[in-house]
Amino acid sequence: MKQTTIIATAKKFLFDTWYGAFVVLCGVSALLVAELLLEDYFVWRILESIAPYVGFALLSLLLTAGIVFIVAWIVSLVKRRWKRAILQTVLGVIWTAGFLCAVTLLLCATMFGPSTDHFADGLTIPPEVAKNIVEPESGYESSHFSTTDVYDDDFSMSVFRSLADEGGDDATVTCDLSRLADLVHNRRDELMTYLARHPGWWLHEDHGHLCATRRLRVRGVWNHPLHGYYSGNSRMAGPNEDYEAYLKQTSYQTRTTIGFPYSPFGRKKGAEHPVTTTVKASLSEQDGSASSPDNFTSFMRFGDKDFCVEVFEQSTVRARRITNAAMSFLQAEFAALKLPEDAARHGPGEFVLRNGMQPGIYNLTLRLNPGEPGVTYLKAYEVTKGTILSEKRLYDSSNERIGWSQDPAEKFLYENEFTIYEGDWGKPYAARIEVWFRPDSGKPERKLTERICKIEGWQR
């Protein structure tokens, strides 16, 4: 066949027939999928910055080609053009792979954004700042998933003691929150003062609603992780101990919260069960494997129209041991309203910054006394240019109503875990962390303290 004939045939195939252009498009899609499957570093580096555009463009082209393909495939079947139908089926498989690839790129780009934002590329820590900069200490995040008993406050020791009972299949939960209900309805100010002063409660605003999340003490330091979940094993495994029996007695994940009136993590979900009741927990079951046992999960919400106590529990048995123990503890706690010894301390203020589970995530512990009721929260600024950092998100994660008194030497706990989103891992820069206070009285907000800290941004 002459060269001109070959060129003419190829031109007709590519440009004069729908399946010619479709073959080219599917071929490009196949190459892209192959590169991604082979984890080509160069391709991934390019896609970091152009993923949204590639995703939208490829998805649009593939959707158009897909519509044409389906129509043409049906026509081939109706006219019994079997060879063409088989070819179209093969191309359809390639099209599906390309389509899924485009959707994946688009979802990653729109849900998580680029993995790097280059915010800190040109930033340096000035020498005069570096002299007194606060560097984060090692954090406690790994302790939440350790195999040792790291929690030493009354709530955790009482609740996790229930894990010594292997449990069973009875998922009955008995609840009596009458003491808390009385406080909510008749002594609300006294309750709020108690929650604000108690270091074991993080009294904060979530999506416009007041709520309190239980905070545990980790080796003598009050600490709460992101989203309030505590996980791990309550003790170390014995050398000859049966592993399955060990997990039944130790493995857990839990969180205890109070919403006024909604569950703080449930997005306007109120109480399902009354203040005083005995009810079977509704469990969701996740099948396990040889290395990971079955998990039984429940979200139990008790209360009335004015408040909601939610206890999340995940463990390897159906029995709701932690939920029952938490309910029992709360009834006794709100009957006594006794603050722990470390609720208030006398002396100078405290400013301790710790690393969280990943760079860009930090835990800040302070001892403050604003002298009146109100909300304490954080602001952060990059030092050299004054750029405000993570403004809206930082308030949401850092706001807290803490204790106060007329004695300025008396200090109360402020403790929060927050994320700075500007910047990338391995590119530290200086940020001024400011602690602000907004009084309930309506007086102007004021800054309580500030420090310049060495931080990195959280990389998606």
C-alpha positions, 0 to 999 in steps of 0.5 A: 500500500502506497504511503499516500493511501496509508495516510488517507486511510488513517485520516479517514479513520481518525477524523471521518469516523466516530470510533477513530476519534474515540480510539485516540481518546481511549488511548490517551485515557489508557496511558494516563491510567497506566502512568498512575498505576505505575506511580510515575513520580513525574506524572504525580508531580504535574497532577498535583497542580493541574489535577482540577483542570485535567479532571474537568477536561477529561471528564467532559470529553469522556462523558461526551464520548460515552454518550456517542459510544452507547448510541453507536454500540446499540446501533451496531447490535441492532444492525448485527455488526458483530465485529464492530460491536466487539471492538466497541465493547473493548473500547468501552472497557478502556473508556470506563477506566479513563472515566473512573480515573477522571472522576478520581482526579476530580474528587481528590482535587475538589475534596482535598485540594492540592497536596502543597500550597507553597505558602511557606516557600519564600518564608524564613524565620528572622534571626531576631525572632529565632532567639526566643521562638517557641518550638513545639514539644513532643505531643501525646497524640500517639498515646491515644493509640498506645498499648499502655494505660495512659489516662489517669483522671477519675472519669477515664479510670472509672469508665475504662475499669468496666473493660475488665468485664469481658462483656457479652451479647447483651447491649442493654444500656441503663441511663439516669441523668436526672441530676444533670436534667435538674441542673439544666432546667433549674440551675443552669448558671451553676452548671455552666460555671462548673463545666467552664472551671472543670479541666475535664470538660471542654465547653465550646461552641460548635456550629452555633450551639453550646456543647461540652466534650469530655477531656481526659488526662494523659499522664497528668496533662489534660488533653483532647484529640481532634474530634474528641475520640479516645482510642487504644488499649487500657493495659499491655498484653501479657506474654501468654495471654490469649489475644482475642480475650485481651482485645475484648477486655482492652480495645475501645474507642469512645467519646462523651459529649453534652449538647445544649440542646444538640449533639455537638458532633451530630449536626442538630441531632437531639436526644433519642432516649429520655433522661431516665430509661433502660434501652437496647443499643442500636449497633452497627457491626463491622466484620473483622479479620484474623488481625482485626476483630469484629467491631460493634459501634453505637451512638447513644443519645439521652436527654430532652429538648434542652440537652443531649448527652451522647456517648460513642462506643466502639469495642469488640463485644456487643455489651455497651460497657463503656456507655453504661459506665459513662452514664453511671459516672455522669449521674454521680458527677453532676450530683456532687459537682466537685471540682478536681484539685487541679481545676485552678492553680496559683502562680504564673501563666502557662503556654505549652505548644505540643505537636499533634498527630501530623505536622501542622496539627498542634495542641496548646495548653494555657493557664489563664484568668480572664476575670469574667465570663466569656469566650477565649479563642486563638488568632494566628499570623505569619510574622514577616508579612502579617498574613492571618492564618486559618481565620475561620477554622481556627476559631471553630477549633479553638473557642472555649469558655474557661473558668475565671475568678476575681483573684488574678493569681488563680489560673484556669485551664485552656486547652485545645487542638488546632490545625494551621492549613497554610504551608507545607510539611518540612517548611517551618516558619514563624507564626504569632499565636495570639490568645483573645477573649470576648466578654459576655458583657459586650465590652470590646474583645481583648488580647490575653497573651501571645507567643511567636512559635515555630510551626509548619502548615498541614499538608493535605 
